Amino acid sequence: MYRRILNHLNPISHLGDKDYSFHLALLIPLITATILEVVANEILNNPYSVGIFAIILFIPQIIYFAFRFGIRGGVITALITIFYYSYIVISRNAPPDEQTSQWRTISALGLIYLAIAYVIGWLKETIDNSLENESNERRRLQAIVEQLPTGILVTNEKGEVVQGNSQAEKILGRKIRKGLIAGRDTHPTGRVNGRTIKPTDWPLAQVVAGKKPPQGKIYSIINENDKVTYLQISATEIKNTKGKMIAAVSIINDITEQKEMETRKDDFINMASHELKTPITSMKLYLESLRKNIERNRNERAIQVLDKVKQQTDRLQELASDLLDVSRLQTGKLSFSKEKFRLDTLIEDTVKELQDTTKDQPITIEKNPPLLVFADKFRIYQVLTNLITNASKYSPAGENIAVSLKREKDKAIISVRDFGIGIRKDQQKKIFDRLYQVTDPTEKTFPGLGMGLYISKQIVIRHKGKIWVESEKDKGSTFYFSLPATKR
């Protein structure tokens, strides 16, 4: 009860409270004036003894009520004080000269009191408005954070949790409350990525410690029941205008369902690819046998038809191989068998082989110096084939395709240039994504599933190289990829 009364009287505890009542500001000064009159006339029997006491008692009241109830509270207290001083002058019947002096004093004090009441009251109301706006922003932010499908954790500069939403509690499997220590009290239990992770290794704890954690890193968490949960976590610091860290925030996404869907999809692609390879191989054997029989009878028309069927069968086989490679890349099972070989010789052999399938589009080798690399020969052949066949597919008949090889320091750089439709700027960053195909504004369709460049990029990356494109719309494209070159 005692604390509640003190808290109610304490003006600091009412900052942000815009309940600007004037009853206390009216009542307390009136009671004070009445007490002063009783003391002066009944106890001290000296009506002139209240002057200094009035100043001592009323100035703090003006300041208090201005800070407690704003401009209105301070001005009301100041006016009552002025009225009481005026009453003293009138009721004491002082000589005219003294009254003139007293009225001047009251006028000066009244202006000072009103100025003090207004300034302090204005400061009070300004602070209240700022605190109210801040409180409203905090509530809005809290409502937004609470509705997000993503887990959010916010700590202060010491790493103590100051805010968290229900989604974070659901993902982490624990109650989030203020005062918990980031990492020690907030990271999930169980083995993380196959090992026990220290609380200090958790992204939010790393940020608080001044380290830079990886963004968007995926953690696989295995709990006591061997259930696997995949979490994608990012964390960053929040700085003030002076660059000092004042808070840290972590975003946590549960991507378990997405990972399971990707696994099922990859399993399906892997199974479908394996299942397709067997009938395709059998079809090719039967077609070869049938072609030999037809050649004996010299049926040219039938041979042409069989050649078309063989071409489509080869395409189907390539598609099955690409599907299988994509599946192996996703699961990390694509094997590499590296050896030393002449890259310039591989380019010549690949161009010679593909020229038979692109008779309407000449393939020329502009520059091809002797160059030795240590790589998987078949996989590099696969990259070359993908780039050259793509150049053929997106170029009009009769246009040249140019292949070039050069050495830059310790790198071998291969380029394949065409003069076809080109690639728009907004598509150039996406063409190496899985299942992405370049679109043509003319609505012309091109065959393929958009796996060749994705596979090529992954192969080059596994060889510690880079792959990129330079293109201009309607002026063609040049694809480059680099490989580590061996010493001369």
C-alpha positions as CSV (number, residue, x, y, z in Angstrom):
1,M,0.0,0.0,0.0
2,Y,2.8,2.4,1.0
3,R,4.7,1.6,-2.3
4,R,1.6,2.1,-4.4
5,I,1.0,5.6,-2.9
6,L,4.6,6.5,-3.5
7,N,4.5,5.2,-7.0
8,H,1.3,7.2,-7.6
9,L,2.9,10.4,-6.3
10,N,6.2,9.8,-8.2
11,P,6.0,11.9,-11.4
12,I,8.8,9.9,-13.1
13,S,6.6,6.8,-13.0
14,H,3.9,8.6,-15.0
15,L,6.1,9.5,-17.9
16,G,4.2,8.5,-21.0
17,D,0.9,8.7,-19.1
18,K,-1.3,11.3,-20.9
19,D,-4.0,11.4,-18.3
20,Y,-3.7,15.1,-17.6
21,S,-6.1,15.5,-14.7
22,F,-6.2,19.0,-13.0
23,H,-8.0,18.1,-9.8
24,L,-4.9,17.6,-7.7
25,A,-3.3,20.7,-9.3
26,L,-6.4,22.7,-8.1
27,L,-6.9,21.0,-4.7
28,I,-3.4,20.9,-3.3
29,P,-2.5,24.6,-3.8
30,L,-5.9,25.6,-2.3
31,I,-5.2,23.4,0.7
32,T,-1.7,24.8,1.0
33,A,-3.0,28.4,0.9
34,T,-5.6,27.6,3.5
35,I,-3.0,26.0,5.9
36,L,-0.7,29.0,5.4
37,E,-3.5,31.4,6.4
38,V,-4.4,29.4,9.4
39,V,-0.8,29.2,10.6
40,A,-0.2,32.9,10.0
41,N,-3.5,34.2,11.6
42,E,-4.3,31.6,14.3
43,I,-1.0,30.1,15.4
44,L,1.6,32.8,14.8
45,N,-0.8,35.7,15.0
46,N,1.3,37.4,12.3
47,P,-0.3,37.7,8.9
48,Y,2.9,39.0,7.3
49,S,4.9,35.8,8.3
50,V,3.7,33.6,5.3
51,G,5.6,35.3,2.5
52,I,8.7,33.3,2.4
53,F,6.9,30.1,3.2
54,A,4.5,30.7,0.3
55,I,7.4,31.0,-2.1
56,I,9.1,27.9,-0.7
57,L,5.9,25.8,-0.9
58,F,4.4,27.0,-4.1
59,I,7.4,26.9,-6.5
60,P,7.9,23.1,-6.0
61,Q,4.2,22.6,-6.5
62,I,4.2,24.4,-9.8
63,I,7.2,22.4,-11.0
64,Y,5.7,19.1,-9.7
65,F,2.2,19.5,-11.2
66,A,3.6,20.8,-14.5
67,F,5.8,17.7,-14.7
68,R,2.9,15.4,-13.5
69,F,0.0,16.9,-15.5
70,G,1.5,18.9,-18.3
71,I,0.9,22.5,-19.2
72,R,-2.6,22.6,-17.8
73,G,-1.6,21.3,-14.4
74,G,1.3,23.7,-14.1
75,V,-0.6,26.7,-15.2
76,I,-3.5,26.0,-12.8
77,T,-1.1,25.8,-9.9
78,A,0.7,29.0,-11.0
79,L,-2.7,30.9,-11.3
80,I,-3.8,29.8,-7.8
81,T,-0.4,30.9,-6.5
82,I,-0.8,34.3,-8.1
83,F,-4.4,34.6,-6.8
84,Y,-3.2,33.7,-3.3
85,Y,-0.4,36.3,-3.4
86,S,-3.0,38.9,-4.6
87,Y,-5.3,38.0,-1.7
88,I,-2.4,38.5,0.7
89,V,-1.7,42.0,-0.7
90,I,-5.4,43.0,-0.6
91,S,-6.1,41.5,2.9
92,R,-3.1,42.9,4.7
93,N,-4.0,46.6,4.0
94,A,-0.4,47.7,3.4
95,P,0.4,51.3,2.7
96,P,-0.1,52.4,-0.9
97,D,3.6,52.6,-1.6
98,E,4.2,49.1,-0.3
99,Q,1.2,47.7,-2.2
100,T,2.6,49.2,-5.5
101,S,5.9,47.4,-4.8
102,Q,4.1,44.2,-3.9
103,W,2.0,44.2,-7.0
104,R,5.1,44.7,-9.1
105,T,6.7,41.7,-7.3
106,I,3.5,39.6,-7.9
107,S,3.5,40.5,-11.6
108,A,7.1,39.5,-12.0
109,L,6.7,36.3,-10.0
110,G,3.5,35.5,-11.9
111,L,5.2,35.7,-15.3
112,I,8.1,33.6,-14.0
113,Y,5.7,31.0,-12.5
114,L,3.7,30.8,-15.7
115,A,6.8,30.5,-17.9
116,I,8.1,27.7,-15.6
117,A,4.7,26.0,-15.7
118,Y,4.5,26.2,-19.5
119,V,8.1,25.1,-20.3
120,I,8.1,22.1,-17.9
121,G,4.6,21.2,-18.9
122,W,5.6,21.4,-22.6
123,L,8.6,19.2,-21.9
124,K,6.4,16.7,-20.1
125,E,3.9,16.5,-22.9
126,T,6.6,16.2,-25.5
127,I,8.2,13.3,-23.6
128,D,4.8,11.7,-23.2
129,N,4.1,11.9,-27.0
130,S,7.5,10.4,-27.8
131,L,7.1,7.6,-25.3
132,E,3.6,6.9,-26.6
133,N,4.8,6.8,-30.2
134,E,7.7,4.5,-29.2
135,S,5.2,2.3,-27.2
136,N,2.9,2.1,-30.2
137,E,5.8,1.2,-32.5
138,R,6.9,-1.5,-30.1
139,R,3.4,-2.9,-30.0
140,R,3.1,-2.9,-33.8
141,L,6.5,-4.5,-34.2
142,Q,5.6,-7.1,-31.5
143,A,2.3,-7.9,-33.4
144,I,4.2,-8.3,-36.7
145,V,6.9,-10.4,-35.2
146,E,4.4,-12.6,-33.5
147,Q,2.5,-13.3,-36.8
148,L,5.6,-14.1,-38.8
149,P,6.0,-17.8,-39.8
150,T,9.7,-17.4,-39.0
151,G,11.3,-17.8,-35.6
152,I,12.7,-14.5,-34.3
153,L,15.0,-14.0,-31.3
154,V,16.3,-10.5,-30.2
155,T,18.9,-10.0,-27.5
156,N,20.5,-6.9,-25.9
157,E,24.2,-6.2,-26.2
158,K,24.9,-8.6,-23.3
159,G,23.3,-11.5,-25.1
160,E,20.2,-11.6,-22.9
161,V,16.9,-12.3,-24.7
162,V,14.6,-9.3,-24.8
163,Q,12.1,-10.6,-27.4
164,G,11.0,-13.8,-29.1
165,N,7.9,-15.0,-30.9
166,S,5.9,-18.1,-30.5
167,Q,7.3,-19.6,-33.7
168,A,10.8,-19.5,-32.2
169,E,9.4,-21.4,-29.2
170,K,7.8,-23.9,-31.5
171,I,10.9,-24.4,-33.6
172,L,13.4,-24.5,-30.6
173,G,11.1,-26.6,-28.4
174,R,11.4,-24.4,-25.4
175,K,9.8,-21.4,-23.6
176,I,11.4,-18.1,-24.6
177,R,11.4,-15.6,-21.8
178,K,13.3,-12.4,-21.1
179,G,16.7,-12.8,-19.5
180,L,17.7,-16.1,-21.2
181,I,21.3,-16.1,-22.5
182,A,21.7,-16.5,-26.2
183,G,23.2,-19.8,-27.1
184,R,23.4,-21.3,-23.6
185,D,19.6,-21.2,-23.0
186,T,18.2,-20.9,-26.6
187,H,19.9,-23.4,-28.9
188,P,18.1,-26.8,-29.4
189,T,19.3,-29.9,-27.7
190,G,20.6,-32.9,-29.6
191,R,23.4,-33.5,-32.1
192,V,23.9,-30.7,-34.6
193,N,25.3,-31.7,-38.1
194,G,26.3,-35.0,-36.6
195,R,28.2,-33.6,-33.6
196,T,27.5,-31.8,-30.3
197,I,27.6,-28.1,-30.9
198,K,28.8,-25.8,-28.2
199,P,26.4,-23.0,-27.1
200,T,29.1,-20.5,-28.0
201,D,29.0,-21.8,-31.6
202,W,25.4,-20.8,-32.0
203,P,25.0,-17.9,-34.5
204,L,23.3,-15.5,-32.1
205,A,26.0,-16.2,-29.5
206,Q,28.7,-15.6,-32.1
207,V,27.2,-12.2,-33.0
208,V,27.1,-11.1,-29.3
209,A,30.7,-12.2,-29.0
210,G,31.7,-9.9,-31.9
211,K,32.2,-12.7,-34.4
212,K,30.6,-12.9,-37.9
213,P,28.5,-16.1,-38.2
214,P,27.6,-17.7,-41.6
215,Q,24.4,-16.4,-43.0
216,G,21.6,-18.8,-43.9
217,K,23.6,-21.8,-42.7
218,I,21.6,-25.1,-42.5
219,Y,21.8,-27.1,-39.3
220,S,20.6,-30.7,-39.1
221,I,19.5,-31.4,-35.5
222,I,19.0,-35.0,-34.3
223,N,17.2,-35.2,-31.0
224,E,17.1,-38.0,-28.4
225,N,14.4,-39.9,-30.5
226,D,16.6,-39.7,-33.6
227,K,14.2,-37.4,-35.3
228,V,16.0,-35.0,-37.7
229,T,15.1,-31.3,-37.9
230,Y,16.6,-29.0,-40.4
231,L,17.0,-25.3,-39.4
232,Q,18.2,-22.5,-41.5
233,I,19.6,-19.8,-39.2
234,S,20.9,-16.3,-39.8
235,A,22.0,-13.7,-37.2
236,T,23.2,-10.2,-37.3
237,E,24.0,-7.2,-35.0
238,I,22.0,-4.0,-34.6
239,K,24.1,-0.9,-34.2
240,N,23.3,2.6,-33.1
241,T,24.2,5.8,-35.0
242,K,27.7,5.7,-33.5
243,G,28.3,2.2,-34.7
244,K,28.1,0.5,-31.3
245,M,26.2,-2.7,-31.0
246,I,23.0,-2.3,-29.1
247,A,21.2,-5.6,-29.9
248,A,21.4,-8.8,-31.9
249,V,18.7,-10.6,-33.9
250,S,18.4,-14.1,-35.2
251,I,16.0,-15.5,-37.8
252,I,15.3,-19.2,-37.6
253,N,13.5,-21.1,-40.3
254,D,12.3,-24.7,-40.0
255,I,13.0,-26.2,-43.4
256,T,12.5,-29.8,-42.5
257,E,9.5,-30.3,-44.7
258,Q,11.2,-28.6,-47.6
259,K,14.3,-30.9,-47.1
260,E,12.1,-34.0,-47.0
261,M,10.4,-33.0,-50.2
262,E,13.7,-32.4,-51.9
263,T,14.9,-35.8,-50.7
264,R,11.8,-37.5,-52.1
265,K,12.2,-35.6,-55.3
266,D,15.9,-36.6,-55.7
267,D,15.1,-40.2,-54.8
268,F,12.4,-40.2,-57.5
269,I,14.7,-38.7,-60.1
270,N,17.4,-41.2,-59.2
271,M,15.0,-44.1,-59.4
272,A,13.4,-42.9,-62.7
273,S,16.9,-42.4,-64.2
274,H,18.0,-45.9,-63.4
275,E,14.7,-47.3,-64.6
276,L,15.0,-45.4,-67.9
277,K,18.5,-46.5,-68.7
278,T,17.7,-50.2,-69.0
279,P,14.9,-50.0,-71.6
280,I,16.8,-47.3,-73.5
281,T,19.9,-49.5,-73.8
282,S,17.7,-52.4,-75.0
283,M,16.0,-50.1,-77.5
284,K,19.4,-49.0,-79.0
285,L,20.5,-52.6,-79.3
286,Y,17.3,-53.7,-81.1
287,L,17.5,-50.6,-83.4
288,E,21.1,-51.4,-84.3
289,S,20.2,-55.0,-85.1
290,L,17.2,-53.8,-87.1
291,R,19.3,-51.3,-89.0
292,K,21.8,-54.1,-90.1
293,N,18.9,-56.2,-91.4
294,I,17.5,-53.2,-93.3
295,E,20.9,-52.3,-94.8
296,R,21.1,-55.8,-96.3
297,N,17.9,-55.1,-98.1
298,R,19.1,-51.6,-99.1
299,N,15.9,-49.9,-98.0
300,E,17.1,-46.3,-97.9
301,R,13.8,-44.8,-96.7
302,A,13.7,-47.3,-93.8
303,I,17.3,-46.4,-92.9
304,Q,16.5,-42.7,-92.7
305,V,13.5,-43.4,-90.4
306,L,15.7,-45.6,-88.2
307,D,18.4,-42.8,-88.1
308,K,15.7,-40.4,-86.8
309,V,14.5,-42.9,-84.2
310,K,18.2,-43.4,-83.1
311,Q,18.6,-39.7,-82.7
312,Q,15.6,-39.4,-80.5
313,T,16.7,-42.5,-78.5
314,D,20.1,-40.8,-78.0
315,R,18.4,-37.7,-76.8
316,L,16.3,-39.8,-74.4
317,Q,19.5,-41.4,-73.1
318,E,21.2,-38.0,-72.6
319,L,18.1,-36.9,-70.7
320,A,18.2,-39.9,-68.4
321,S,22.0,-39.3,-67.8
322,D,21.4,-35.7,-67.0
323,L,18.6,-36.6,-64.5
324,L,20.9,-39.1,-62.9
325,D,23.8,-36.6,-62.7
326,V,21.4,-34.0,-61.1
327,S,20.4,-36.6,-58.5
328,R,24.0,-37.5,-57.8
329,L,24.9,-33.8,-57.5
330,Q,22.1,-33.2,-55.0
331,T,23.2,-36.2,-52.9
332,G,26.9,-35.6,-53.3
333,K,27.4,-38.9,-55.0
334,L,28.7,-37.7,-58.4
335,S,32.0,-39.4,-58.8
336,F,35.2,-37.9,-60.4
337,S,38.2,-39.7,-61.7
338,K,40.9,-37.1,-62.3
339,E,43.9,-37.6,-64.6
340,K,46.4,-35.5,-66.5
341,F,45.5,-34.9,-70.2
342,R,45.9,-32.4,-73.0
343,L,42.9,-30.0,-72.9
344,D,43.6,-28.8,-76.4
345,T,43.3,-32.3,-77.7
346,L,40.1,-32.9,-75.9
347,I,38.6,-29.7,-77.4
348,E,39.7,-30.8,-81.0
349,D,38.1,-34.3,-80.5
350,T,34.9,-32.8,-79.0
351,V,34.5,-30.3,-81.8
352,K,35.1,-33.0,-84.5
353,E,32.5,-35.3,-82.9
354,L,29.9,-32.6,-82.5
355,Q,30.4,-31.1,-86.0
356,D,28.7,-34.2,-87.5
357,T,25.5,-33.4,-85.5
358,T,25.6,-29.6,-86.3
359,K,26.3,-29.7,-90.1
360,D,24.3,-26.5,-90.6
361,Q,26.5,-24.6,-88.1
362,P,30.2,-24.7,-88.5
363,I,32.3,-25.1,-85.3
364,T,35.7,-23.4,-85.5
365,I,38.6,-23.4,-83.1
366,E,40.0,-19.9,-82.9
367,K,42.8,-20.5,-80.5
368,N,44.0,-23.8,-79.0
369,P,47.5,-23.8,-77.5
370,P,48.9,-27.0,-76.0
371,L,47.7,-27.1,-72.4
372,L,47.8,-29.8,-69.7
373,V,45.2,-30.1,-66.9
374,F,44.5,-32.5,-64.1
375,A,40.8,-33.2,-64.2
376,D,38.1,-35.7,-64.9
377,K,38.3,-36.0,-68.7
378,F,34.8,-37.3,-69.2
379,R,33.2,-34.5,-67.1
380,I,35.1,-31.8,-68.9
381,Y,34.0,-33.3,-72.1
382,Q,30.5,-33.2,-70.7
383,V,30.8,-29.4,-70.0
384,L,32.2,-28.7,-73.5
385,T,29.4,-30.7,-75.1
386,N,26.7,-28.9,-73.1
387,L,28.1,-25.5,-74.0
388,I,28.5,-26.3,-77.7
389,T,25.1,-27.9,-78.1
390,N,23.5,-25.0,-76.3
391,A,25.2,-22.6,-78.7
392,S,23.9,-24.6,-81.6
393,K,20.4,-24.7,-80.1
394,Y,20.1,-21.0,-79.6
395,S,21.7,-19.9,-82.9
396,P,20.2,-19.7,-86.4
397,A,21.4,-22.1,-89.0
398,G,24.5,-21.1,-90.8
399,E,25.9,-19.1,-87.9
400,N,29.4,-19.9,-86.8
401,I,30.2,-21.3,-83.3
402,A,33.7,-20.4,-82.1
403,V,35.7,-22.3,-79.5
404,S,38.8,-20.9,-77.9
405,L,41.4,-21.9,-75.3
406,K,43.9,-19.7,-73.6
407,R,46.1,-19.7,-70.5
408,E,46.1,-16.9,-67.9
409,K,48.7,-17.5,-65.2
410,D,47.8,-20.8,-63.5
411,K,44.3,-21.1,-65.2
412,A,43.1,-22.6,-68.4
413,I,40.1,-20.6,-69.8
414,I,37.8,-22.1,-72.4
415,S,35.2,-20.0,-74.2
416,V,32.3,-21.0,-76.5
417,R,30.9,-18.1,-78.6
418,D,27.8,-18.0,-80.7
419,F,25.9,-15.3,-82.6
420,G,22.4,-16.4,-81.6
421,I,19.5,-14.8,-79.7
422,G,21.6,-13.7,-76.7
423,I,20.5,-13.6,-73.1
424,R,18.8,-10.7,-71.3
425,K,20.6,-9.2,-68.3
426,D,17.9,-10.3,-65.9
427,Q,18.3,-13.9,-67.0
428,Q,22.1,-14.1,-66.9
429,K,22.2,-14.7,-63.2
430,K,19.6,-17.5,-63.3
431,I,20.8,-19.6,-66.3
432,F,23.0,-21.8,-64.2
433,D,20.2,-22.6,-61.8
434,R,18.6,-26.0,-61.9
435,L,15.7,-26.5,-64.4
436,Y,16.0,-22.8,-65.6
437,Q,15.6,-22.2,-69.3
438,V,16.2,-19.0,-71.3
439,T,13.0,-17.5,-72.6
440,D,12.6,-15.8,-75.9
441,P,10.3,-12.8,-76.4
442,T,9.3,-14.2,-79.8
443,E,7.7,-17.1,-77.8
444,K,9.9,-19.6,-79.7
445,T,10.3,-22.8,-77.7
446,F,13.6,-24.6,-77.3
447,P,14.0,-28.3,-76.4
448,G,15.5,-29.3,-73.0
449,L,14.8,-29.2,-69.3
450,G,17.4,-26.7,-68.3
451,M,19.8,-29.1,-66.6
452,G,22.9,-28.8,-68.8
453,L,24.3,-25.5,-67.5
454,Y,23.4,-26.5,-63.9
455,I,25.4,-29.7,-64.2
456,S,28.2,-27.9,-66.0
457,K,28.5,-25.3,-63.2
458,Q,28.6,-28.0,-60.5
459,I,31.3,-29.9,-62.4
460,V,33.4,-26.8,-62.9
461,I,33.0,-25.8,-59.2
462,R,34.1,-29.3,-58.1
463,H,37.3,-28.7,-60.2
464,K,37.9,-25.4,-58.3
465,G,37.1,-23.4,-61.4
466,K,34.5,-20.8,-62.4
467,I,31.9,-20.5,-65.1
468,W,30.3,-17.4,-66.4
469,V,28.6,-15.8,-69.4
470,E,28.9,-12.5,-71.3
471,S,25.9,-11.8,-73.6
472,E,24.0,-9.0,-75.3
473,K,20.5,-9.4,-76.5
474,D,20.2,-10.4,-80.3
475,K,24.0,-10.3,-80.6
476,G,25.0,-13.7,-79.2
477,S,26.6,-15.1,-76.1
478,T,30.0,-16.2,-74.9
479,F,30.3,-18.8,-72.2
480,Y,33.5,-19.1,-70.3
481,F,34.8,-21.7,-67.8
482,S,38.2,-21.9,-66.1
483,L,40.2,-24.9,-64.8
484,P,43.4,-25.0,-62.8
485,A,46.2,-25.6,-65.3
486,T,49.3,-27.7,-64.5
487,K,52.8,-26.4,-64.9
488,R,54.2,-26.1,-68.4
